[in-house]
Amino acid sequence: TVILTVTDDDNISDTNITQAIIAPLPNNPPAQPTIEGPTTGHKNISYNYTAFSTDLDNDTLQYIFSWGDGNTTATEFLPNGTPAIQKHRWASSGKYIISVQAYDNKAYSGKTELVVLIDAHIIENLSGYLKDNDGDGIYDYFYNEENGIETMIEKQADGTYLIDSDGDGNWDYQYNPETEELKKYSSAEKNYEENNNTTLIILGISALILFIIFITVILLEKKKTKKHEKKGRTTRSTKRKTKK
């Protein structure tokens, strides 16, 4: 409260009273941070990620990293405009979403996200991704993001993968990771594959039978030859005895 009293030369005075409310300036939250770092990698290998933000009030900033695997890292409070570098590694293959926020001890910034694939390959238009669980360079499963189920896949000789996307035990798609080509696995292809497998089995059995016949004929011929040789030796021996 401010009281102002004015008195003139005739000793006449007047008073005015006013009130002023002094409030602190409103806080500005930090700017939404940027984040940079690898978007693909392998499990059990550490990777560096850099976050950066600024604050209009020149407040010190803390960065909070959520790594998508249940782990969170919070930095110390850093001078305004100072990048924060954090290292992280993932123990399992999969798709992870890193999120980072800046905090000025009064308010949080908006979140920034970065998708990281660890021994995984996203399949566009199929709501899922391939996983290489053992790190041998060959994908082992398809993870369906709609229902959270891992289903079987099978790599073909041409480098494509057959995918059972719904877990019913039947192939639904054929996918080429190199060209990103995805196509439905038709019944005609299934029948062709089954017929082709049947043909290969028949050819294999036929080849085995022919091989057995061939070996049998050779053995019989050898036996026959030995019999003739033995008979010839016996005949010659008899003739020599007769001459004597």
C-alpha positions in Angstrom: 0.0 0.0 0.0 1.3 3.5 -1.0 0.0 6.6 0.9 0.7 10.0 -0.6 0.0 13.1 1.4 0.3 16.7 -0.1 0.3 19.8 2.1 0.3 23.4 0.8 1.5 26.7 2.3 -1.9 27.2 4.0 -1.4 23.9 5.8 -4.2 22.3 3.8 -3.4 18.7 3.0 -4.8 15.9 0.9 -4.1 12.2 1.0 -4.3 9.6 -1.7 -4.0 5.9 -1.0 -3.2 3.3 -3.7 -2.3 -0.4 -3.7 0.2 -2.1 -6.0 0.6 -5.9 -6.4 4.2 -6.8 -7.4 4.3 -10.4 -8.9 7.3 -12.2 -10.3 7.6 -12.6 -14.0 5.9 -15.7 -15.4 8.3 -18.6 -16.1 8.9 -19.6 -19.7 9.3 -23.4 -20.1 12.4 -24.6 -22.0 12.1 -25.1 -25.8 11.3 -28.6 -27.0 14.7 -30.2 -27.3 16.3 -31.8 -30.4 17.9 -35.2 -30.2 20.5 -36.8 -32.4 22.1 -40.2 -32.6 22.0 -43.6 -34.4 18.6 -44.9 -35.4 19.8 -48.5 -36.0 22.2 -50.7 -34.1 22.9 -54.0 -32.4 22.1 -55.2 -28.9 24.7 -54.9 -26.1 26.5 -52.1 -27.9 26.5 -48.6 -26.4 25.5 -45.6 -28.5 25.7 -41.9 -27.8 22.7 -39.5 -28.0 22.8 -35.7 -27.9 19.9 -33.5 -26.7 19.9 -29.7 -26.9 17.4 -27.1 -25.7 17.4 -23.4 -24.7 15.5 -21.4 -22.1 14.2 -17.8 -22.6 14.7 -17.0 -18.9 18.3 -18.3 -19.1 17.6 -21.0 -16.5 19.8 -24.0 -16.1 18.4 -27.1 -17.7 18.1 -30.7 -16.9 17.5 -33.4 -19.6 15.5 -36.5 -19.0 16.0 -39.4 -21.4 13.5 -42.3 -21.5 15.1 -45.1 -23.5 12.0 -47.2 -24.4 13.1 -50.2 -22.4 12.0 -49.1 -19.0 15.1 -47.2 -18.2 15.4 -43.4 -17.6 18.4 -41.2 -17.3 18.3 -37.6 -15.8 21.3 -35.3 -16.3 22.6 -32.7 -13.9 21.4 -29.1 -14.3 23.5 -27.6 -17.1 24.0 -24.0 -18.2 21.3 -22.8 -20.7 22.1 -23.9 -24.2 24.5 -26.6 -23.2 24.1 -29.9 -25.1 23.7 -33.1 -23.1 25.3 -36.3 -24.3 24.1 -39.6 -22.9 25.1 -43.2 -23.6 22.8 -46.2 -23.7 22.7 -49.8 -24.8 19.8 -52.2 -25.3 19.9 -55.9 -24.1 17.3 -57.2 -26.6 16.4 -56.8 -30.3 13.4 -54.7 -31.1 12.0 -51.3 -31.8 12.6 -48.6 -29.2 11.3 -45.1 -28.9 13.7 -42.6 -27.1 11.9 -39.6 -25.6 13.7 -36.6 -24.1 12.5 -33.5 -22.2 14.2 -30.4 -20.8 13.4 -29.2 -17.3 14.3 -25.7 -15.8 13.3 -26.6 -12.2 9.9 -25.0 -12.8 8.4 -26.4 -16.0 9.0 -29.2 -18.5 9.4 -28.8 -22.2 7.5 -30.8 -24.8 8.8 -34.3 -25.6 10.9 -35.1 -28.6 11.0 -38.8 -29.8 13.5 -40.8 -31.8 12.8 -44.4 -33.1 15.8 -46.8 -32.8 15.8 -50.2 -34.3 18.1 -52.7 -32.5 18.7 -55.8 -34.7 15.3 -55.1 -36.2 13.8 -54.1 -39.6 10.4 -52.2 -39.9 8.0 -53.5 -42.6 6.0 -50.6 -43.9 2.2 -51.3 -44.3 2.3 -54.3 -42.1 2.3 -52.8 -38.6 5.3 -54.7 -37.4 9.0 -55.5 -37.8 11.5 -58.4 -38.2 13.7 -59.3 -35.3 17.1 -60.9 -35.3 17.1 -62.3 -31.7 20.5 -64.1 -31.8 22.4 -61.4 -33.8 23.5 -63.7 -36.6 22.3 -61.4 -39.4 19.2 -63.5 -40.2 15.8 -62.4 -38.9 14.1 -64.9 -36.6 10.6 -63.6 -35.9 8.0 -61.1 -37.0 6.7 -58.8 -34.2 3.1 -57.7 -34.7 2.7 -54.3 -33.1 -1.1 -54.5 -33.3 -1.4 -57.5 -31.0 2.1 -57.7 -29.5 2.7 -61.3 -30.7 5.9 -62.7 -32.2 5.2 -65.1 -35.1 7.4 -67.4 -37.2 9.2 -66.4 -40.4 11.4 -68.4 -42.8 14.3 -67.1 -45.0 14.3 -68.3 -48.6 17.2 -69.0 -50.9 16.6 -65.7 -52.7 16.9 -63.6 -49.5 13.2 -63.0 -49.1 11.2 -64.0 -45.9 7.9 -65.8 -45.6 5.9 -64.3 -42.8 3.1 -65.7 -40.7 1.7 -62.4 -39.6 -1.3 -63.7 -37.6 0.2 -66.7 -35.9 -2.1 -69.3 -37.5 0.7 -71.4 -38.8 0.3 -70.4 -42.4 2.4 -68.1 -44.5 0.7 -64.8 -45.2 3.3 -62.6 -46.8 6.6 -62.7 -48.7 9.0 -59.8 -48.0 12.3 -58.6 -49.4 14.3 -56.5 -46.9 16.6 -55.2 -49.7 13.9 -53.8 -52.0 11.2 -53.3 -49.3 8.8 -55.3 -51.5 5.9 -56.8 -49.6 3.4 -59.1 -51.3 0.7 -61.5 -50.2 1.7 -65.2 -50.2 -1.0 -66.6 -52.5 -2.4 -70.1 -52.5 -1.0 -70.6 -56.0 2.5 -70.0 -54.6 1.7 -72.4 -51.7 0.6 -75.1 -54.1 3.6 -74.5 -56.3 5.9 -74.8 -53.4 4.1 -78.0 -52.2 4.2 -79.5 -55.7 7.8 -78.5 -56.1 8.7 -80.1 -52.8 6.8 -83.2 -53.8 8.6 -83.3 -57.2 12.0 -83.0 -55.4 11.1 -85.8 -53.1 10.1 -88.0 -56.0 13.2 -87.2 -57.9 15.3 -87.9 -54.9 13.7 -91.3 -54.3 14.0 -92.1 -58.0 17.7 -91.2 -58.0 18.2 -93.4 -54.9 16.5 -96.4 -56.6 18.5 -96.0 -59.8 21.7 -95.8 -57.7 20.8 -99.0 -55.9 20.0 -100.7 -59.2 23.3 -99.5 -60.6 25.3 -100.8 -57.7 23.4 -104.1 -57.7 24.1 -104.6 -61.5 27.8 -103.9 -60.9 28.0 -106.3 -58.1 26.2 -109.0 -60.1 28.6 -108.5 -63.0 31.6 -108.7 -60.8 30.2 -111.9 -59.2 29.5 -113.4 -62.7 33.0 -112.5 -63.9 34.6 -114.1 -60.9 32.6 -117.2 -61.4 33.7 -117.4 -65.1 37.3 -116.9 -64.1 37.1 -119.6 -61.5 35.5 -122.0 -64.0 38.1 -121.2 -66.6 40.9 -121.9 -64.1 39.3 -125.2 -63.2 39.0 -126.2 -66.9 42.6 -125.4 -67.6 43.8 -127.4 -64.6 41.7 -130.4 -65.7 43.2 -130.3 -69.2 46.8 -130.2 -67.9 46.1 -133.2 -65.7 44.6 -135.1 -68.7 47.7 -134.5 -70.8 50.0 -135.9 -68.2 
